Amino acid sequence: MPITTLSSHELSRHLGRARRAAKDGPVIITNWGKPAHVLMSFDEYKRLTGKKKTLGELLAYPGTEDVELPLPDCSELAKPIDMS
């Protein structure tokens, strides 16, 4: 994934170039030589900010009714103790 860097002045003059570059990777926009903003595709933004699904949500999807989820036997987790 290539990273493109443009100054804010270059961005204002070459917005189309920046938009095309953002399809392939992030575009770092600088102010006075320092990174200030990042331009990216909306798909990449959604990927980065998307909410992670819980196990329950994933198992609620259609077609997952027959999914077997191997769970450890409770005896593997706890051992009986002698209370005498």
VENDAHU-V151941 format. One line per field, one symbol per residue. ss: DSSP state (A for helix, B for strand, O for the rest). psi: psi as a letter, one per 20 degrees, with the letter a starting at -180 (. if undefined). burial: I if it has 16 or more other ideal C-beta (glycine too) atoms within 10 Angstrom, else O. A space follows every 10 residues. Layout:
ss: ???
psi: ???
burial: ???
//
This chain:
ss: OOOBBBBAAA AAAOAAAAAA AAOOOOBBBB BOOBBBBBBO OAAAAAAAAO OOOOAAAAAO OOOOOOOOOO OOOAAAAOOO OOOO
psi: oqpqpqrhgh ghhlgggggg hihirqoppq pkjpphrppr qhghggghiq ppqrggghii qqjjhjppoo qqphhhhqqq qoj.
burial: OOOIOIOOOO IOOOOOOIOO IIOOOIIIII OOOOOOOOIO OOOOOOOOOO OOOOOOOOOO OOOOOOOOOO OOOOOOOOOO OOOO
//
